[in-house]
Amino acid sequence: MNKSWNILFLAGLFEIGWVVGLKHADSAVTWILTAAAIYLSMHLLVYATHKLPVGTAYAVFAGMGTAGTVILEIVVFGEPFQLLKIILILILLGGVIGLKMVTDEQAGERES
């Protein structure tokens, strides 16, 4: 994976952090961390789109955030497990992986 994809992956991790933070923040420190995660996720997403196609980058970012948030909520915070929810996440991840695979590394990246 190249630098732009790694930055996009990191942006997705911060997205998961702020989405979970919005639900579970209960002190000034957790709200500050949530705000920092919002800033970092958006900043890294914008930075990654300097080289990656915007549509593909955003789809990967949103898919990663959605899947990661649902999985984290089930594993860490005890949300009820629903097989249909997991199947839908797998379909979503299949689409995200498919977008990554069909994005031509040479044509998909823009010169900056």
C-alpha positions as CSV (number, residue, x, y, z in Angstrom):
1,M,0.0,0.0,0.0
2,N,1.2,3.5,-0.7
3,K,1.3,6.5,1.5
4,S,-2.0,7.9,0.4
5,W,-3.9,4.7,1.2
6,N,-2.1,4.5,4.6
7,I,-3.2,8.0,5.4
8,L,-6.8,7.2,4.3
9,F,-6.7,4.1,6.6
10,L,-5.5,6.3,9.5
11,A,-8.3,8.8,8.7
12,G,-10.8,5.9,8.9
13,L,-9.5,4.9,12.3
14,F,-10.0,8.5,13.6
15,E,-13.5,8.5,12.2
16,I,-14.3,5.4,14.2
17,G,-12.9,7.1,17.2
18,W,-15.0,10.2,16.9
19,V,-18.2,8.4,16.1
20,V,-17.8,6.3,19.2
21,G,-16.7,9.4,21.1
22,L,-19.9,11.2,20.2
23,K,-21.9,8.4,21.9
24,H,-19.7,7.8,24.9
25,A,-18.1,11.2,25.7
26,D,-19.0,12.2,29.2
27,S,-16.3,14.6,30.4
28,A,-14.3,17.6,29.1
29,V,-11.4,15.3,28.3
30,T,-13.4,12.8,26.3
31,W,-15.1,15.7,24.4
32,I,-11.7,17.2,23.6
33,L,-10.5,13.9,22.3
34,T,-13.6,13.5,20.2
35,A,-13.1,16.9,18.7
36,A,-9.5,16.2,18.0
37,A,-10.5,12.9,16.3
38,I,-13.0,14.8,14.1
39,Y,-10.4,17.2,13.0
40,L,-7.8,14.6,12.4
41,S,-10.1,12.3,10.4
42,M,-11.3,15.1,8.1
43,H,-7.8,16.6,7.7
44,L,-6.3,13.2,6.8
45,L,-9.2,12.5,4.4
46,V,-8.6,15.7,2.6
47,Y,-4.9,15.1,2.5
48,A,-5.4,11.6,1.1
49,T,-7.6,13.0,-1.7
50,H,-4.8,15.1,-3.0
51,K,-3.5,11.8,-4.6
52,L,-6.5,9.5,-4.6
53,P,-9.8,9.9,-6.4
54,V,-12.3,11.7,-4.1
55,G,-15.2,9.3,-4.7
56,T,-13.1,6.2,-4.1
57,A,-11.4,7.7,-1.0
58,Y,-14.7,8.8,0.5
59,A,-16.3,5.5,-0.1
60,V,-13.4,3.7,1.6
61,F,-13.4,6.2,4.4
62,A,-17.1,5.9,5.1
63,G,-17.2,2.2,4.7
64,M,-14.3,1.7,7.1
65,G,-15.9,4.1,9.6
66,T,-19.3,2.3,9.4
67,A,-18.0,-1.2,9.7
68,G,-15.4,-0.3,12.3
69,T,-18.0,1.5,14.5
70,V,-20.5,-1.3,14.4
71,I,-17.8,-3.9,15.2
72,L,-16.4,-1.8,18.0
73,E,-19.8,-1.3,19.5
74,I,-20.5,-5.0,19.5
75,V,-17.0,-6.1,20.8
76,V,-16.3,-3.4,23.3
77,F,-19.5,-1.8,24.3
78,G,-21.8,-4.9,24.3
79,E,-24.3,-3.9,21.6
80,P,-26.4,-7.0,20.7
81,F,-25.0,-9.2,17.9
82,Q,-27.2,-9.4,14.9
83,L,-26.3,-11.8,12.0
84,L,-28.0,-9.6,9.4
85,K,-26.0,-6.6,10.5
86,I,-22.7,-8.6,10.1
87,I,-23.8,-9.8,6.7
88,L,-24.5,-6.2,5.6
89,I,-21.2,-5.1,6.9
90,L,-19.5,-7.9,4.9
91,I,-21.3,-6.7,1.8
92,L,-20.2,-3.1,2.5
93,L,-16.6,-4.2,3.0
94,G,-16.7,-6.2,-0.2
95,G,-17.6,-3.1,-2.1
96,V,-14.9,-1.0,-0.4
97,I,-12.3,-3.7,-1.2
98,G,-13.6,-3.9,-4.7
99,L,-13.2,-0.1,-5.1
100,K,-9.7,-0.3,-3.9
101,M,-8.9,-3.1,-6.3
102,V,-10.3,-1.4,-9.4
103,T,-8.7,1.9,-8.7
104,D,-5.7,2.1,-11.0
105,E,-2.8,3.1,-8.9
106,Q,-1.2,5.1,-11.8
107,A,-4.4,6.7,-13.2
108,G,-6.1,7.0,-9.9
109,E,-3.4,9.0,-8.3
110,R,-3.1,12.6,-9.2
111,E,0.1,14.6,-9.4
112,S,0.4,17.2,-6.7
